[in-house]
Amino acid sequence: MKRILTIAGSDSGGGAGIQADIKTITLLGGYGMSVLTALTAQNTLGVEAIFPVSPDFVEKQLDAVLSDLGTDAAKTGMLDNTDVVDVVVKKVQQYNVRNLVVDPVMVAKSGHRLLRPEAEQALVNNLLPLALLVTPNLPEAEVISGEKIETVEQMEKAAQSIWKLGCKNVLIKGGHLPGDVLVDVFFDGKDVYQFESKRHETQNTHGTGCTYSAAIATLVAQGFNLLEAIAKAKKFIDLAIYFSLSLGKGKGPTNPYEVVARDWNRYKVIQSLKSALGTLKRSATVAHLLPEVQSNLAYSLPKPISHDDVAAFPGRLVRVGEELLTVRDPEFGTSRHMANVVLTATKFKEEMRSAMNIRYSEATVRKCLELGFTVAKFDRKDEPEAIKKKEGSTLSWGVAEAIKHSNTFPDIIYDTGEIGKEPMIRVLGSNPGNVVEKVIKIARATR
């Protein structure tokens, strides 16, 4: 296991600082160690107080860790004052710390200064030349470079200016620029690279810089080259922001745990689908509900982003006589049609992550109503031309229309088809077991 040291301040709210760093390092499979430079009293609303750790004690922490445990990579965050910066510089040189990522933390998102103005020059002149990578955000890059940054082109120019100060590589984070696409700019002294991600509609971004830089340091320690480490860390922080937590009364934290938890959730999704299929097969009453195009049962990860986050059965659920057969075990990214149903449903109600399509008939719809299910429909004739021209978008539009016009979230969404399109009923639920339970009730009522 690779050893990663974070030299930073403590965030009592747990969203940034060494708390965010240790979480990230651990979740990515590293062994996290810490040297505290300051204690902060802060929460999602801001920093209320800072209690600096004495430079002598920072030095003792560094000696204790580096003389015994050593490190495969290190990162710095909040350093607070010139004396602490000087101690870190001395110990990085003394112990020949390699793979140093410097996150030049200067100002909190709340506006509170986390690096005293007189310490900025010490950081720029003495620490940056020791860094494998420096990761300023736009305000920090403006301070370090002395240049105004309002465009990606200006980010590239500033990255080159910062590189000239002596650091080996520069990554300027572009989250402060407006627009739907976030661009981070990397410069290695020769070439400029851009790393892009989609902006997510959330204010809960506390700890973004800490998590990002800790992820890069961990991945570099694990043997990835710097470009690979940045690309992987960019994806990691993008998902951590997407799954951010609405905690407290202000700007909540990112959620790096959910990024790693998705792998475990993938296993649980597959197992839930297999269990539900077993229930369907044991019921001798459902085969008549399979439509001409056959059926499928889908289930998504929590907060799915794309079709790759929705699992279903390859080759669909097929009727042979009164038996229900499958070709293979469920897989992610298999059924685009049912994935569209689930992806759309979760946008309206996060927990409605599963769906199955069954044969349509007026009698079946009536039975669904008699069973107490909420039923909604859409008419393909109302589909806008722009939607029709967009391949695979009909179901997303139709499901959204049905949900919008239903007083409560529907159990059942149906349409009566059109030329070349079989009419269909979709049964929705929170999980495959829930969906299958509804399907079996419908099957028994329609025998």
C-alpha positions in Angstrom: 0.0 0.0 0.0 1.4 3.4 -1.0 2.0 6.1 1.6 0.5 9.5 1.0 1.1 12.4 3.4 -1.1 15.4 3.6 0.2 18.6 5.2 -2.8 20.8 5.8 -5.3 22.3 8.1 -8.1 20.6 9.9 -11.7 21.3 8.9 -14.0 20.8 11.9 -16.9 20.4 9.4 -15.2 17.5 7.8 -15.6 18.7 4.2 -12.2 20.0 3.4 -8.6 20.0 4.8 -7.0 16.9 6.1 -10.4 15.3 6.7 -11.2 15.4 3.0 -7.7 14.4 2.1 -7.6 11.3 4.4 -11.0 10.2 3.1 -9.9 10.5 -0.5 -6.6 8.8 0.0 -8.2 5.9 1.9 -11.0 5.4 -0.7 -8.5 5.3 -3.5 -6.5 2.6 -1.7 -3.7 4.5 -0.2 -2.4 4.8 3.3 -3.0 8.3 4.6 -0.8 10.2 7.0 -1.3 13.8 8.2 0.6 16.8 9.5 -1.6 19.5 10.9 -0.7 23.1 10.2 -3.8 24.8 11.7 -7.1 24.0 13.4 -10.2 25.7 12.0 -13.6 26.2 13.5 -15.7 26.0 10.3 -18.9 24.6 8.9 -20.8 24.9 5.6 -21.4 28.6 6.2 -17.7 29.6 6.6 -14.6 29.8 8.8 -15.3 31.2 12.2 -11.8 30.9 13.7 -8.3 29.7 13.0 -5.9 28.4 15.6 -2.4 28.0 14.0 -0.2 25.1 15.0 3.3 26.3 16.0 6.0 25.9 13.4 8.0 23.8 15.9 5.2 21.4 16.3 4.7 21.2 12.5 8.3 20.3 12.3 8.1 17.6 14.9 5.1 16.1 13.1 7.0 16.1 9.8 10.1 14.5 11.4 8.0 11.8 13.2 6.2 10.8 10.0 9.1 11.1 7.4 11.8 9.6 9.6 9.9 6.5 10.3 7.1 5.9 7.8 8.4 7.8 4.8 6.1 8.7 1.9 5.5 7.8 -1.7 3.7 11.1 -2.4 2.7 14.2 -0.4 0.4 17.1 -0.8 0.1 20.5 0.9 -3.0 22.4 1.6 -3.5 25.2 4.1 -0.1 26.3 5.4 -1.3 29.5 7.2 1.9 31.5 7.6 5.4 32.1 6.5 7.1 30.1 9.3 5.1 27.0 8.5 5.8 27.3 4.8 9.5 27.6 5.6 9.4 24.5 7.8 7.6 22.5 5.1 10.2 23.6 2.5 13.1 22.6 4.8 11.7 19.1 5.6 10.7 18.4 2.0 14.3 19.0 1.0 15.8 17.2 4.0 13.8 14.0 3.4 13.9 14.3 -0.4 10.1 14.1 -0.6 9.2 13.2 -4.2 5.8 13.5 -5.9 4.8 16.7 -4.1 1.5 18.2 -5.1 1.0 21.8 -3.9 -2.5 23.0 -3.6 -1.8 26.7 -2.9 -4.8 27.2 -0.5 -5.2 30.9 -0.1 -8.9 31.8 0.3 -11.8 29.7 1.4 -15.0 29.6 -0.7 -16.6 31.7 2.1 -14.0 34.4 1.4 -12.0 33.8 4.6 -8.2 34.0 4.0 -6.4 30.7 4.7 -2.9 31.9 3.9 -1.6 35.2 5.3 -0.5 37.7 2.6 3.1 37.7 3.7 3.3 33.9 3.3 2.2 34.0 -0.3 5.7 35.0 -1.5 7.4 32.3 0.6 5.1 29.7 -1.0 5.7 31.0 -4.5 9.4 31.5 -4.2 10.4 28.5 -2.0 7.7 25.8 -2.1 6.5 25.8 -5.8 10.0 25.0 -7.2 9.9 21.7 -5.1 6.5 20.7 -6.5 5.8 18.0 -9.1 2.5 19.7 -9.6 0.8 22.9 -8.4 -3.0 23.1 -8.5 -4.3 26.6 -8.1 -7.9 27.6 -8.8 -8.5 30.8 -10.8 -8.2 33.3 -8.0 -5.1 31.6 -6.7 -3.6 31.5 -10.2 -4.2 35.2 -10.6 -2.4 35.9 -7.3 0.6 33.7 -8.3 0.9 34.8 -11.9 -0.2 38.4 -11.4 -2.4 38.1 -14.4 -6.2 38.5 -14.8 -7.9 35.3 -15.9 -11.3 35.4 -17.6 -10.9 32.9 -20.5 -9.4 29.5 -21.1 -6.8 31.2 -23.3 -5.8 33.3 -20.3 -5.6 30.2 -18.2 -3.1 28.7 -20.6 -1.0 31.9 -20.5 -1.1 32.0 -16.7 -0.1 28.3 -16.5 3.0 29.1 -18.5 3.8 32.1 -16.3 3.5 30.0 -13.1 5.6 27.2 -14.7 8.4 29.8 -15.1 8.5 30.2 -11.4 10.2 26.9 -11.1 7.5 24.2 -10.6 7.6 21.2 -12.9 3.9 21.1 -13.9 0.9 23.4 -13.5 -2.8 22.5 -13.3 -5.1 25.5 -13.2 -8.7 24.6 -12.2 -11.4 26.5 -14.2 -14.4 26.0 -12.0 -14.7 29.8 -11.4 -15.2 30.5 -15.2 -18.9 30.6 -16.3 -20.3 28.0 -18.7 -21.7 24.5 -18.7 -18.3 22.9 -19.3 -15.5 23.1 -16.7 -12.0 23.2 -18.2 -8.8 22.6 -16.3 -5.6 23.6 -18.0 -2.4 21.6 -17.6 1.1 22.7 -18.7 4.3 20.7 -18.4 6.7 23.2 -19.8 6.2 22.0 -23.4 2.6 21.2 -24.1 -0.8 22.4 -23.0 -3.6 19.9 -22.2 -7.2 20.5 -21.3 -9.4 18.3 -19.0 -13.1 18.9 -19.3 -16.2 18.0 -17.3 -19.8 19.0 -17.1 -20.9 21.6 -14.6 -23.3 20.1 -12.1 -26.2 22.1 -10.7 -25.2 22.2 -7.0 -23.7 24.6 -4.6 -22.3 21.8 -2.5 -18.6 22.0 -3.6 -16.9 22.4 -0.3 -13.6 20.5 -0.3 -13.3 20.2 -4.1 -9.7 21.4 -4.3 -8.6 19.3 -1.4 -10.2 16.1 -2.7 -8.9 16.7 -6.3 -5.3 17.3 -5.2 -5.3 14.4 -2.7 -6.6 12.1 -5.5 -3.8 13.2 -7.8 -1.2 12.6 -5.2 -2.6 9.2 -4.4 -2.7 8.1 -8.0 0.8 9.3 -8.7 2.0 7.4 -5.7 0.4 4.3 -7.2 2.4 4.6 -10.4 0.2 6.4 -12.8 1.9 9.1 -14.8 0.8 12.6 -14.2 -1.6 13.0 -17.1 -3.2 9.6 -16.2 -3.5 10.6 -12.6 -5.1 14.0 -13.4 -7.6 12.4 -15.8 -8.6 9.8 -13.2 -8.7 12.4 -10.4 -10.8 14.7 -12.6 -13.4 11.9 -13.1 -13.2 11.2 -9.4 -13.9 14.7 -8.3 -16.5 15.2 -11.0 -18.5 12.3 -9.5 -17.9 13.5 -6.0 -19.5 16.8 -6.9 -22.4 15.1 -8.7 -23.1 13.1 -5.5 -22.4 16.0 -3.2 -24.2 16.2 0.1 -26.7 18.8 1.1 -25.5 19.0 4.7 -25.7 22.1 6.9 -27.2 25.5 6.0 -24.5 26.6 3.5 -22.3 25.0 0.9 -22.2 21.3 1.6 -19.3 19.0 0.9 -18.4 16.8 -2.0 -19.0 13.1 -1.5 -16.0 11.0 -2.6 -17.4 7.9 -0.8 -20.2 7.5 -3.3 -17.7 7.3 -6.2 -16.1 4.2 -4.7 -19.4 2.8 -3.3 -20.8 2.6 -6.9 -18.6 -0.5 -7.5 -20.3 -2.2 -4.6 -23.7 -0.9 -5.7 -23.1 -2.4 -9.1 -22.8 -5.8 -7.5 -26.0 -5.2 -5.5 -27.9 -4.1 -8.6 -27.0 -7.2 -10.5 -27.9 -9.4 -7.5 -31.3 -7.7 -7.1 -32.1 -8.3 -10.8 -31.1 -12.0 -10.6 -33.2 -12.4 -7.4 -36.2 -10.7 -9.0 -35.8 -12.9 -12.1 -36.0 -16.0 -9.9 -39.2 -14.7 -8.4 -40.6 -14.2 -11.9 -39.6 -17.6 -13.1 -41.2 -19.3 -10.0 -44.5 -17.6 -10.8 -46.4 -19.7 -13.4 -48.7 -16.8 -14.3 -46.5 -14.1 -16.0 -45.6 -15.5 -19.4 -48.8 -14.2 -21.1 -47.8 -10.6 -20.2 -44.7 -10.7 -22.4 -45.2 -8.5 -25.5 -44.3 -9.5 -29.1 -41.0 -7.7 -28.8 -40.4 -9.6 -25.5 -39.6 -7.9 -22.2 -36.8 -6.7 -20.0 -36.3 -5.8 -16.4 -34.0 -2.9 -15.7 -32.5 -1.4 -12.5 -30.1 1.5 -12.1 -27.4 2.6 -9.7 -28.5 5.4 -7.3 -28.5 8.8 -9.1 -27.7 7.3 -12.6 -25.9 9.5 -15.0 -26.0 7.5 -18.3 -27.1 4.2 -19.9 -24.0 2.6 -18.5 -25.4 3.0 -15.0 -28.5 0.9 -15.8 -28.4 -2.9 -15.8 -30.8 -5.2 -17.7 -30.8 -8.7 -19.3 -28.9 -9.1 -22.6 -31.3 -10.6 -25.2 -34.3 -9.7 -23.1 -36.7 -11.9 -21.2 -38.1 -14.4 -23.7 -41.3 -16.5 -23.5 -41.0 -20.1 -24.6 -44.4 -21.7 -24.0 -45.2 -20.8 -20.5 -41.6 -20.5 -19.5 -39.6 -17.3 -19.0 -36.0 -17.6 -20.3 -32.9 -15.4 -20.4 -29.8 -15.6 -22.5 -27.3 -14.3 -19.9 -27.1 -12.8 -16.5 -27.9 -9.1 -16.3 -25.3 -6.5 -17.4 -24.9 -2.8 -17.3 -25.4 -0.8 -20.5 -27.5 -3.5 -22.1 -31.1 -2.2 -22.8 -31.2 1.3 -24.1 -35.0 1.4 -24.2 -35.5 0.4 -20.6 -32.6 2.5 -19.5 -34.3 5.5 -21.0 -37.4 4.7 -19.0 -35.4 4.4 -15.7 -33.2 7.4 -16.4 -36.2 9.6 -17.0 -38.1 8.3 -14.0 -35.2 9.0 -11.6 -35.1 12.6 -12.7 -38.6 13.0 -11.2 -38.2 10.7 -8.3 -34.7 9.5 -7.4 -35.8 6.2 -5.7 -37.8 5.0 -8.8 -34.9 3.1 -10.3 -36.5 0.0 -11.8 -38.9 -0.8 -14.6 -40.2 -3.7 -16.7 -42.3 -3.6 -19.9 -45.3 -5.9 -20.4 -48.0 -6.5 -23.1 -50.6 -3.8 -23.5 -54.3 -4.3 -23.6 -57.2 -2.1 -22.5 -58.3 -4.9 -20.2 -54.8 -5.0 -18.5 -54.9 -1.2 -18.0 -58.4 -1.6 -16.4 -57.1 -4.3 -14.1 -54.2 -2.1 -13.1 -56.6 0.6 -12.0 -58.7 -1.9 -10.1 -55.6 -3.1 -8.3 -55.1 0.4 -7.0 -52.1 1.3 -9.2 -51.6 4.8 -10.4 -51.8 4.8 -14.2 -50.4 7.4 -16.6 -50.1 7.4 -20.4 -48.6 9.3 -23.3 -49.6 9.5 -27.0 -46.9 9.1 -29.6 -48.9 11.3 -31.9 -48.1 14.3 -29.6 -44.4 13.7 -29.9 -42.7 16.9 -31.3 -40.9 16.5 -34.6 -37.6 17.5 -33.0 -37.8 14.6 -30.6 -38.8 12.1 -33.4 -35.7 13.1 -35.3 -33.5 12.4 -32.4 -32.7 8.7 -32.3 -33.8 6.9 -29.1 -35.4 9.9 -27.5 -39.1 8.9 -27.8 -39.3 6.9 -24.6 -37.6 9.6 -22.6 -40.0 12.2 -23.9 -43.0 9.9 -23.4 -42.2 8.9 -19.9 -41.6 12.5 -18.9 -44.9 13.6 -20.4 -46.8 10.8 -18.5 -45.2 11.7 -15.2 -45.7 15.4 -15.6 -49.4 15.0 -16.2 -50.0 12.5 -13.4 -51.1 13.8 -10.0 -48.9 11.3 -8.2 -45.9 9.3 -9.4 -47.3 6.5 -11.6 -46.8 2.8 -11.1 -47.8 2.2 -14.7 -47.0 4.2 -17.8 -48.5 3.0 -21.2 -48.9 4.1 -24.8 -51.1 2.6 -27.5 -48.3 2.5 -30.1 -48.3 3.6 -33.7 -47.4 2.1 -37.1 -44.3 -0.1 -36.5 -44.4 0.5 -32.7 -46.1 -2.1 -30.5 -48.3 -0.6 -27.7 -46.7 -1.2 -24.4 -47.1 -1.0 -20.6 -44.2 -0.1 -18.4 -44.3 -1.1 -14.7 -42.2 1.2 -12.5 -40.9 0.7 -9.0 -38.1 1.4 -6.5 -36.3 -1.9 -7.1 -36.7 -5.1 -9.2 -38.5 -6.9 -6.4 -41.0 -4.1 -6.1 -41.6 -4.1 -9.9 -41.9 -7.9 -10.1 -44.4 -7.9 -7.2 -46.6 -5.5 -9.2 -46.2 -7.6 -12.4 -47.2 -10.8 -10.7 -50.3 -9.1 -9.2 -51.2 -7.9 -12.7 -50.6 -11.3 -14.2 -52.8 -13.0 -11.7 -55.6 -10.5 -12.3 -55.5 -11.0 -16.0 -55.4 -14.8 -16.3 
